[in-house]
Amino acid sequence: MIMSNDSKIAEKSSISAMKAKMEANGFAASKMMAAKEDHKQIQIGDKVMKTQSTSKSSSASMTMSSSSSSTTTADNMLEFGAEKSSRSGLLSTGNRNKAGHHHHWNLSSANSKLHELLQSMSPKMLTFSSEVDLEFDELSSIAKTFKNPIISKSESINMKGSMNKLENKMLNLCKELVQNRNNLDIMLVMTDMIKKAWSVPQCGYDLGFNMSKTIRETGALEALLCNIETTDDWKVQFSSVQLLEQCLVSDNRDYVVEHGLEKVVCTAKECVNRKQSDEVVVGVGILEHLFKHSENTCKEVIKLNGLETILFECRSTNIETLRHCASALANLSLYGGPDSQESMIKLKAAMWLFPLAFHNDDNIKYYACLAITVLVANQELEAEVIKSGTLDLCEPFVMSHNPEEFAKSSTSHIHGQSKNWLARLVPVLMSKREEARSLAAFHFAMEAWIKKTQEQTETFREINAIDALKKVASCPNAIASKYAAQALRLIGEEVPHKLSQQVPLWTIEDVKEWVKQVWMTT
């Protein structure tokens, strides 16, 4: 996206001011440069590991296929290997992100390590894994040939058939895991499958959700919690929590909170404390999901030092870890309520959100900004939040990004947020801070595009966001009003008349609109 001159000037000005503030708070420029170099090295390392891992996986798949007299031809396996090594994460529009979200397969060092572990499996499970990869390639190729909601009948049938095959394979694995819950090979394949499911274009959310539901309904989720609570074997514990982190949809979070919250949080902290990058990513990922449950759960996780763990990892140089940290803090600010928000301020979360919002990774930056805008909406915390300086980074971000393009950039938000999550963001639209309104309006514009492609625009009416969006669309704030109007147009709502900032120049229409807004407010 090409930035306007005004946007560039605004961002440069903000960045200069923020650098000075960072150095004043102890974030030296040399440390910033060192961190950037670390990021580059990590990204380069990931790419090297990805190439090595995928080539080995392709070779292993070909070997196992021939030894087991598989019906798949060598040509098909070679084609599969070539496609797999060239793939850098699946997005619904085919766009690719430089350093994909944790659901992006073959992108991170953690995922590369997972593929290395997959190669050490038994011949039977290795063959099964290769068959699964072929099914995912077929489904991805089908899903990328059309744009939702325009789907031909044959395409819909083919996609549903391919999804059913994968869901049945997951069902069979779940049944095996219930019978043999310590089997590492089964858990590794299940983790690999659900990681890939979330990343499939168009139908990835449905596929990932259905697999997660199967894990719960077959008793496999209970088996994972038993492993986490009772075994002393760290490999079994970690494989269990690694799979758990991928399937923590809403109902599964409910189950974990009811049957094993404390032990899961303690195991997540142990993952972080062991300092292995793949384990740290899983640990902070678990905490990120648990902060998206309820006020009481957020309080419990904070009591178990979950927030302190997240804040400590904010100093990490691992992109995936920082993405989880930023999202975790955004979730906590939305779901935690006033008490948890106060705990965030006491533990200096606003200060740690600053370097995250200053990061060069858009996803880290965005969710850090989102967290700070939710916190500033709490008037009792406003002064502390403003003091951190993080709020100043919000408007430069939304001025230099396009909601639709940003939605496509990562599987962390390509499928959109839940109705419950969005409902908690609506009050931010009414914040007296322009920065908060601007970022909230940007997010609703992004969600409007996503929900339109999913044919779920009624969500905005169900959460009572329409009136708030109309009020923002008619306000003098140029940035917030632009994105609110964009959201309204996407969901098929009328865009209201926009009020001028020059009250003496108001027309009769301006006065009518003002009276209407005052009446709606009262």
C-alpha positions in Angstrom: 0.0 0.0 0.0 1.3 3.5 -0.9 1.2 5.9 2.0 0.2 9.5 1.4 2.7 12.3 2.2 0.7 13.3 5.2 0.7 9.8 6.5 4.5 9.5 6.1 5.1 12.8 7.8 2.8 11.8 10.7 4.4 8.5 11.1 7.9 9.9 10.9 7.1 12.6 13.4 5.5 10.1 15.8 8.4 7.7 15.4 11.0 10.4 16.2 9.1 11.4 19.3 8.7 7.8 20.4 12.4 7.0 20.0 13.2 9.8 22.3 10.6 8.6 24.8 11.9 5.0 24.5 15.5 6.1 25.3 14.2 8.1 28.2 12.5 5.0 29.5 15.7 2.9 29.2 15.1 1.5 25.7 18.4 2.4 24.1 18.7 2.8 20.4 21.5 0.2 20.3 19.1 -2.3 21.8 16.5 -1.5 19.2 19.0 -2.1 16.4 20.2 -5.3 18.0 16.6 -6.5 18.3 16.0 -5.7 14.6 19.1 -7.7 13.7 17.8 -10.6 15.8 14.5 -10.5 14.0 16.3 -10.6 10.6 18.4 -13.6 11.7 15.3 -15.4 13.0 13.4 -14.8 9.8 16.3 -16.0 7.7 16.9 -18.9 9.9 13.2 -19.9 9.6 13.4 -19.8 5.8 16.5 -22.1 5.8 14.9 -24.5 8.3 11.7 -24.5 6.3 13.5 -25.4 3.1 15.5 -28.2 4.8 12.5 -29.6 6.6 10.2 -29.6 3.6 12.7 -31.3 1.4 13.3 -34.0 4.0 9.6 -34.4 4.5 9.0 -34.8 0.8 11.8 -37.4 0.5 10.6 -39.3 3.6 7.0 -39.2 2.2 8.2 -40.7 -1.1 10.2 -43.4 0.6 7.3 -44.5 2.8 4.8 -44.4 0.0 6.8 -46.8 -2.1 7.6 -49.1 0.8 3.9 -49.4 1.7 2.8 -50.0 -1.9 0.7 -46.8 -1.8 -1.4 -46.0 -4.8 0.1 -42.5 -5.0 2.6 -42.2 -7.9 6.1 -40.9 -7.6 5.2 -38.0 -9.9 2.4 -37.0 -7.6 4.7 -37.1 -4.6 7.3 -35.0 -6.3 4.7 -32.5 -7.2 3.5 -32.5 -3.6 7.1 -31.9 -2.3 7.6 -29.0 -4.7 4.3 -27.4 -3.8 5.0 -27.9 -0.1 8.5 -26.3 -0.2 7.2 -23.3 -2.1 4.2 -22.7 0.1 4.6 -20.0 2.7 1.3 -20.0 4.5 -2.2 -20.1 3.1 -4.4 -17.0 3.1 -7.9 -16.6 1.7 -6.8 -14.3 -1.2 -3.4 -15.9 -1.8 -1.6 -13.0 -0.3 1.4 -13.9 1.9 2.8 -12.4 5.0 6.5 -12.2 5.6 6.5 -13.8 9.0 3.1 -15.6 9.3 1.0 -16.2 12.4 1.5 -19.3 14.5 -1.1 -21.2 12.3 1.1 -20.7 9.2 2.8 -24.0 8.5 6.4 -24.2 7.4 7.0 -20.6 8.5 8.4 -20.7 12.0 11.2 -22.5 13.7 8.6 -24.1 16.0 6.8 -25.5 13.0 10.0 -26.6 11.4 10.8 -28.5 14.5 7.4 -30.1 14.4 8.1 -31.4 10.9 11.4 -32.8 12.0 9.6 -34.7 14.7 7.1 -35.9 12.2 9.9 -37.5 10.2 10.9 -39.7 13.2 7.5 -41.3 13.5 6.6 -44.9 12.8 6.3 -45.9 9.1 2.5 -46.3 9.5 2.0 -42.8 10.9 4.5 -41.3 8.5 2.5 -42.7 5.6 -0.7 -41.4 7.2 0.8 -38.0 7.5 1.8 -37.9 3.9 -1.7 -38.8 2.9 -3.0 -36.0 5.1 -0.7 -33.5 3.3 -2.0 -34.6 -0.1 -5.6 -34.1 1.2 -4.7 -30.6 2.4 -3.0 -29.7 -1.0 -6.2 -30.9 -2.8 -8.5 -28.9 -0.5 -6.3 -25.8 -0.8 -6.3 -25.9 -4.6 -10.1 -26.2 -4.6 -10.5 -23.4 -2.1 -8.2 -21.0 -4.0 -10.2 -21.4 -7.3 -13.2 -19.3 -6.2 -14.0 -16.3 -4.1 -16.7 -16.4 -1.4 -19.7 -16.1 -1.6 -19.7 -17.0 -5.3 -19.3 -20.7 -5.2 -20.4 -23.1 -7.9 -22.3 -26.2 -6.9 -19.5 -28.5 -8.1 -16.8 -26.5 -6.3 -18.9 -26.6 -3.1 -19.4 -30.4 -3.3 -15.7 -30.9 -4.0 -14.6 -28.7 -1.1 -17.1 -30.3 1.3 -16.0 -33.8 0.2 -12.3 -32.9 0.8 -13.2 -31.4 4.2 -15.1 -34.5 5.2 -12.1 -36.7 4.4 -9.9 -34.7 6.7 -12.4 -34.5 9.4 -12.9 -38.3 9.3 -9.1 -38.7 9.6 -9.1 -36.5 12.6 -12.0 -38.5 14.1 -10.0 -41.7 13.7 -6.9 -40.2 15.3 -9.0 -38.9 18.2 -10.4 -42.4 18.8 -6.9 -43.8 18.8 -5.6 -41.2 21.2 -8.4 -41.9 23.7 -7.3 -45.6 23.6 -3.6 -44.7 23.8 -3.3 -41.2 25.3 0.5 -41.2 25.6 1.1 -41.9 21.9 3.4 -39.1 20.8 3.0 -39.9 17.0 -0.8 -39.5 17.2 -0.5 -36.1 19.0 2.1 -34.9 16.5 0.0 -35.7 13.5 -3.1 -34.2 15.1 -1.2 -31.0 15.9 0.1 -30.8 12.3 -3.4 -31.4 10.9 -5.1 -28.7 12.9 -2.3 -26.2 12.3 -2.8 -26.7 8.5 -6.6 -26.6 8.9 -6.6 -23.1 10.3 -4.6 -21.9 7.3 -6.7 -23.2 4.4 -8.3 -20.4 2.3 -12.0 -19.8 2.5 -13.0 -22.8 4.7 -10.1 -22.9 7.1 -12.1 -21.6 10.1 -14.9 -24.2 9.6 -12.4 -27.0 9.2 -10.3 -26.0 12.2 -13.5 -25.4 14.3 -14.9 -28.8 13.3 -11.7 -30.6 14.1 -11.5 -28.8 17.5 -15.1 -29.9 18.2 -14.3 -33.5 17.3 -11.3 -33.4 19.8 -13.7 -32.4 22.6 -16.6 -34.6 21.7 -14.6 -37.8 21.3 -12.9 -37.5 24.7 -9.5 -36.6 23.2 -9.6 -33.2 25.0 -10.1 -35.0 28.3 -7.2 -37.3 27.4 -4.9 -34.3 26.8 -5.8 -32.8 30.2 -5.1 -36.2 31.8 -1.7 -36.1 30.2 -1.0 -32.6 31.4 -2.2 -33.3 35.0 -0.8 -36.8 35.6 2.3 -37.7 33.6 5.8 -36.8 34.6 7.1 -37.4 31.0 7.8 -33.9 29.6 7.6 -35.0 26.0 4.1 -36.3 26.6 3.1 -33.2 28.5 4.4 -30.8 25.9 2.9 -32.7 23.0 -0.4 -32.6 24.8 -0.3 -28.9 25.5 1.0 -28.2 22.0 -2.1 -29.8 20.5 -4.3 -28.1 23.1 -3.0 -24.7 22.1 -4.2 -25.3 18.5 -7.8 -26.4 19.4 -8.8 -23.9 22.1 -12.0 -22.7 20.5 -14.7 -21.2 22.7 -16.3 -24.5 23.9 -12.9 -26.1 24.4 -11.9 -23.1 26.5 -15.0 -23.7 28.6 -14.0 -27.3 29.1 -10.4 -26.5 30.1 -11.6 -23.7 32.6 -14.0 -26.2 34.2 -11.8 -29.2 34.4 -8.1 -28.2 34.5 -7.4 -24.4 34.4 -4.7 -24.3 37.1 -2.7 -27.2 35.8 -2.9 -25.9 32.2 -1.7 -22.5 33.3 1.2 -24.0 35.3 2.2 -26.1 32.3 2.0 -23.1 30.0 4.4 -21.3 32.4 6.7 -24.3 32.5 6.8 -24.1 28.7 7.9 -20.5 28.9 10.4 -21.2 31.7 12.2 -23.9 29.8 13.4 -21.2 27.3 13.1 -23.3 24.2 11.6 -21.2 21.4 9.0 -23.8 20.3 7.9 -24.4 23.9 7.8 -20.7 24.7 5.5 -20.0 21.7 3.1 -22.7 22.9 3.1 -21.5 26.5 2.3 -17.9 25.6 -0.3 -19.1 23.0 -2.2 -21.0 25.7 -2.3 -17.9 27.9 -3.4 -15.8 25.0 -6.5 -18.1 24.5 -7.3 -18.3 28.2 -7.4 -14.5 28.4 -10.3 -14.7 25.9 -12.7 -16.5 28.2 -14.3 -14.4 31.0 -13.5 -11.8 33.7 -13.3 -14.5 36.4 -10.9 -16.6 34.3 -8.7 -13.6 33.5 -8.5 -12.9 37.3 -7.6 -16.5 38.0 -4.9 -16.6 35.3 -3.5 -13.3 36.7 -3.4 -14.8 40.2 -1.4 -17.8 38.8 1.1 -15.2 37.4 0.0 -15.6 33.8 0.1 -11.9 33.1 3.6 -11.6 34.6 4.7 -14.4 32.3 3.3 -12.6 29.3 4.9 -9.3 30.3 8.3 -10.9 30.8 8.2 -12.4 27.3 7.5 -9.0 25.8 11.3 -8.5 25.9 11.7 -11.5 23.5 13.0 -11.2 20.0 11.0 -14.1 18.6 8.3 -12.8 16.3 5.7 -15.5 17.1 6.2 -15.1 20.8 5.7 -11.3 20.6 2.6 -11.8 18.4 1.1 -14.0 21.1 2.0 -11.5 23.8 0.4 -8.6 21.9 -2.8 -10.6 21.3 -2.9 -11.8 24.9 -2.8 -8.3 26.2 -5.5 -7.2 23.7 -7.7 -10.1 24.8 -7.1 -9.4 28.5 -7.9 -5.7 28.1 -11.2 -6.7 26.3 -12.3 -9.6 28.5 -10.7 -8.9 31.9 -12.9 -6.1 33.1 -11.9 -3.2 35.3 -10.1 -5.3 37.9 -7.8 -7.0 35.4 -7.2 -3.7 33.6 -6.1 -2.2 36.9 -3.8 -5.2 37.3 -2.3 -4.5 33.9 -1.5 -1.0 34.8 0.0 -2.0 38.2 2.3 -4.5 36.4 3.4 -1.8 33.9 1.6 -3.4 30.9 1.2 0.0 29.3 5.0 0.5 29.4 5.6 -2.9 27.7 2.9 -2.3 25.1 5.0 0.6 23.9 7.9 -1.4 22.4 5.3 -3.8 21.0 3.4 -1.0 19.3 6.7 0.4 18.0 7.6 -3.0 16.5 8.2 -3.4 12.7 5.8 -6.4 12.6 2.4 -5.1 11.7 0.5 -7.8 13.7 2.5 -7.2 16.9 2.1 -3.4 16.4 -1.7 -3.6 15.7 -2.7 -5.8 18.7 -0.5 -3.7 21.0 -2.3 -0.6 19.8 -5.6 -2.3 20.2 -4.9 -3.2 23.8 -3.9 0.4 24.7 -7.0 1.8 23.1 -9.2 -0.5 25.2 -7.3 0.5 28.3 -7.6 4.2 27.6 -11.4 3.9 27.4 -11.3 3.2 31.1 -11.3 6.8 32.4 -9.7 5.8 35.7 -6.7 4.5 33.9 -6.5 7.1 31.2 -3.8 9.2 32.7 -1.4 6.2 33.2 -2.1 5.0 29.7 -1.4 8.4 28.1 1.8 8.7 30.1 3.2 5.6 28.4 3.1 7.2 25.0 1.7 4.2 23.3 -1.5 5.9 22.3 0.4 8.2 20.0 1.3 5.3 17.7 -2.3 4.3 17.0 -3.3 6.9 14.4 -0.1 6.6 12.3 -0.8 2.9 12.0 -4.4 3.3 10.8 -3.5 6.1 8.4 -0.9 4.0 6.7 -2.9 0.7 6.4 -5.9 -0.5 4.5 -8.4 -2.6 6.5 -9.1 -5.1 3.7 -5.4 -5.6 2.9 -4.5 -5.9 6.6 -7.3 -8.5 7.0 -5.7 -10.7 4.4 -2.2 -10.4 5.8 -2.4 -13.1 8.5 -4.5 -16.0 9.7 -4.6 -14.4 13.1 -7.5 -12.3 11.8 -8.3 -13.5 8.2 -11.4 -15.4 9.6 -12.4 -12.4 11.8 -13.2 -12.2 15.5 -16.1 -13.8 17.3 -19.3 -12.0 18.1 -18.5 -11.9 21.8 -15.0 -10.3 21.1 -16.5 -7.7 18.8 -19.2 -6.8 21.2 -16.6 -5.9 23.8 -14.9 -3.5 21.3 -18.1 -1.5 20.6 -17.7 0.8 23.7 -14.3 1.8 22.4 -16.1 3.5 19.4 -17.6 5.8 22.0 -14.4 6.7 23.7 -13.6 10.4 24.1 -10.1 9.8 22.8 -9.8 10.2 19.0 -7.0 7.7 18.8 -9.2 5.0 20.4 -12.1 5.7 18.1 -9.9 5.7 15.0 -8.4 2.3 15.8 -11.8 0.8 16.8 -13.4 2.1 13.6 -10.5 0.7 11.6 -11.1 -2.7 13.1 -14.8 -2.6 12.4 -14.0 -1.7 8.8 -11.8 -4.8 8.6 -14.4 -7.0 10.2 -17.1 -5.6 7.9 -15.1 -6.8 4.9 -14.5 -10.2 6.5 -18.1 -10.7 7.5 -19.4 -9.6 4.1 -17.3 -12.3 2.4 -18.7 -14.8 5.0 -22.3 -13.5 4.5 -22.5 -12.7 8.3 -23.1 -9.0 8.3 -26.0 -9.5 10.7 -23.4 -9.8 13.4 -23.1 -6.0 13.6 -26.8 -5.7 14.3 -26.7 -8.4 16.9 -24.0 -6.7 18.9 -25.7 -3.3 18.5 -22.7 -1.8 16.7 -24.7 0.0 13.9 -25.7 3.1 16.0 -22.2 3.5 17.3 -20.7 3.3 13.8 -23.2 5.8 12.5 -22.3 8.2 15.3 -18.6 7.9 14.6 -19.2 8.2 10.8 -20.9 11.6 11.3 -18.3 12.9 13.7 -15.6 15.5 12.7 -12.8 13.1 13.4 -11.6 12.5 9.8 -9.9 9.1 10.3 -12.5 7.5 12.5 -15.4 8.8 10.4 -13.8 7.5 7.2 -13.4 3.9 8.5 -16.8 3.9 10.2 -18.5 5.0 7.0 -16.5 2.3 5.1 -17.8 -0.3 7.6 -21.4 0.8 7.2 -21.2 0.7 3.4 -19.8 -2.8 3.4 -22.6 -4.1 5.6 -25.3 -2.3 3.6 -26.2 0.4 6.1 -26.9 4.0 5.2 -23.9 6.4 5.9 -25.1 9.4 7.9 -24.5 13.1 7.1 -21.0 14.1 8.3 -20.9 17.2 10.6 -18.4 19.9 9.9 -16.0 21.0 12.6 -16.9 24.7 11.9 -20.1 25.0 13.9 -20.9 28.6 12.7 -20.9 27.3 9.2 -23.4 24.5 9.8 -26.3 24.1 7.3 -29.8 23.2 8.2 -28.9 19.6 7.4 -26.0 19.8 9.9 -28.3 21.0 12.6 -30.8 18.3 11.9 -28.1 15.7 12.1 -26.7 17.1 15.4 -30.2 17.1 16.9 -30.6 13.5 15.8 -27.3 12.5 17.4 -28.2 14.2 20.7 -31.6 12.5 20.7 -29.9 9.1 20.1 -27.5 9.6 22.9 -30.1 10.6 25.4 
